[in-house]
Amino acid sequence: MISKMAHSVKQRDKIINDICEIVRSGEALRNACKKIKVSTASFYKYIDDNEEYQKQYARACEERAENIFEDILKIADSQENDVIDTEHGPITNHNAINRNRTQIEARKWMLSKLQPKKYGDKLDLTTGGDKLTDIKGITFDK
């Protein structure tokens, strides 16, 4: 990793753009930084110092989540390798089906951590986001 030397504004723009493009495609930040050959510490310093970089990275993370969601649908809809043709006729390939199930579950878990408000399991269907109170008027945090 580099980043002992300071980067010019133009270099920082390129670094942030390149990293965000890699993240947008579905890669983790650490992998993106390795590909660009910049430390994650430098990346965080650059975005901490620049609100536009923060917005750009946040948007890249949102797009990554949407891409992961689309991957889930693609895996769920795929029937490739579900059936194996044998000399005794077709048989169900349980290994492929179980692998797909595991891939979907891993991505669902990841989405619930990356974007908990959108993809998390906790749903508030009763309060509209307001604090809860009991009969005596005591307020409870959710």
N, C-alpha and C positions, 0 to 999 in steps of 0.2 A: 504494500500500500504506500501511496505517496502522501502528500499534503503537509509536509514540513514547510514547503514554500507556499507563499500566498498566491492565489490565483487572481488574475485580472477579472474585472466585471464581465467581460466578454467570455472568458474561460468559465467563470461560474455559471453564466447563463447556459452555456453548452453542457456543462456537467449536470446541472439541474434538469435541463430538457432531456438529455440522454437517459438519466436515471429515471425520470418520470415516465418516459416512453417504455422502458424495460418493466417498470412496476405495473404500468397500465396493461401490459401484455400478460401479466399474471405472476411475474417473478417476485420474490421477496426482496426487500430493500437491501439486505446484506449481499445477496447475489448480484443485484444491480450495481452496487458500489464496487464489488470485486471486478465485474466486467469493465467498468469505467476506470478502474484503478485509482479510486479515491476512498479514503476511510469513511466509515459511517459517522465518525466524530466530526469530520470536516463537513460532511453533508448536513448534519444537524446544525452545525454552527452557521452554515450558509442560510439555511431556512429560518433559523432563529432570528437572524439579522435582517430578514427581508419578508415582508408580509405577502408580496406577490409570489415568492417561492413557496411560502406556506400554502397559499391557495392552490397553486399548481400541483403541489404534492398531494394535498387533500383530494383534489379532483382525480388525480391519477389513482389514488387508493380506492375511490368510489368506482371508477371504471374497472379496476381490477376485480372488485367484488361483483360487479355486473357480469364480467367475463367468466368468473368462477361459477356464478349462478347459471349462465348459459351452458357451461361445461356440464353441470349437473343434469340439465335437461337433455343434452346430447347423449350422455352416458345412459340415462334412464330410457331414452327412446331407442338406443342401439340394440339390435338383436344379433349383431355380428358375433359369431362363434358360440351362440346359445345352443346350437344343435350340431352334432357331429355325425356325419354319414359314415356308417360302418358297413361291413359285409353282411351284418344281421339287420340292417336298417338304421334309421336315424335314432340317436340317443341324446338326451338332454345333457348339456355340458354344465354341470353344477359348479365347477371351478370358475368358469367364466362369469356365470351369474353371480356367484358370491364375491368375486373380485370387483365386479361392477357395483355391487351393494356396498362393499367396503370403500370404494372410491367415492361414491355418493355421500356416505356417512362422514368421511374425512373432510370433504368439501363443505358439507353442511355445518360441521363443527367449526371449521375455519371461518366461514362466513359469520357464524354467531359470535365469534370473537372479534373479527375485523369490523363488523358493522352490527353491533348488538341491538341498536334501536330498530334497525330495518329487518334483520334476520335472526334476532335472538328469540328464545322461546317464551319470554315473559311478555304477556300482553295484558294491557289494562283496558278492559272492556266496560268498566262501570263508572269511573270517576272523571274521565276526560282529562286526566293529568292533575286534577285537584288533590289536595291532601285529604286523607280520610279522617273522619271524626267519629267518635263513639256517641252513644246516647247522651252522655254527660257533657259532651262538647270538647272532650280531650282530643287533641290533634295527634295523629300518628304519621311518621314518615314512612314512605313506602320502602 
